[in-house]
Amino acid sequence: MALSRPQAFGEALREVRAERGLSQEEAALACNIDRAYFGQLERAKKSPTLKTVWRIADSFELQPSDLLLRTERLLSR
């Protein structure tokens, strides 16, 4: 079954977090966002604002486009 855009973004976010060996709590703290919200993003229960995408990317030392490219890759599977 194909992923929705929020699901693909959540999976991309999970991949980045796992690559860095961070828990959701550690990642949320690094991004300065609520842990519950971070979890909702990963589970596609919430969609991030542009501000949140930038905040996450900055925290993981990525470009926002890197997160979106990962999302696009997952959507194309």
C-alpha positions in Angstrom: 0.0 0.0 0.0 1.3 3.4 -0.9 2.1 5.9 1.8 0.3 9.2 2.2 2.5 12.3 2.2 2.2 12.7 6.0 3.1 9.0 6.5 6.1 9.4 4.2 7.3 12.5 6.0 6.9 10.7 9.3 8.9 7.7 8.0 11.6 10.1 6.7 11.7 11.8 10.1 12.0 8.4 11.8 14.9 7.4 9.5 16.8 10.5 10.3 16.3 10.1 14.0 17.3 6.5 13.9 20.5 7.3 11.9 21.5 9.6 14.7 20.7 7.0 17.4 18.2 9.3 19.1 15.0 8.5 21.0 11.9 10.5 20.2 12.4 12.4 23.4 16.0 13.2 22.6 15.1 14.3 19.1 12.2 16.4 20.2 14.4 18.1 22.8 17.1 18.8 20.1 14.4 20.3 17.9 12.8 22.2 20.8 9.4 20.7 20.1 7.1 18.7 22.4 7.9 15.0 22.4 4.2 14.1 21.9 4.1 16.3 18.9 7.3 14.8 17.5 5.7 11.3 17.9 2.5 12.5 16.2 4.6 13.7 13.2 6.3 10.3 13.0 3.0 8.5 13.1 1.4 10.9 10.6 -1.2 12.1 13.1 -0.1 15.7 12.6 1.5 17.5 9.6 4.3 19.9 10.3 4.3 23.6 9.5 7.0 25.0 7.4 8.5 26.5 10.5 8.7 23.1 12.1 10.3 21.5 9.0 13.0 24.2 9.2 13.4 23.7 12.9 13.8 19.9 12.5 16.2 20.3 9.6 18.4 22.8 11.5 18.5 20.5 14.6 19.6 17.6 12.5 22.0 19.7 10.5 20.1 19.1 7.3 18.6 21.3 4.6 14.8 21.2 4.7 15.0 19.9 1.1 16.8 16.8 2.4 13.8 15.9 4.5 11.5 16.5 1.6 13.7 14.5 -0.8 13.6 11.6 1.6 9.8 12.0 1.8 9.6 12.0 -2.0 11.8 8.9 -2.2 9.4 7.1 0.2 6.4 8.2 -1.8 7.9 6.9 -5.0 8.2 3.3 -3.7 
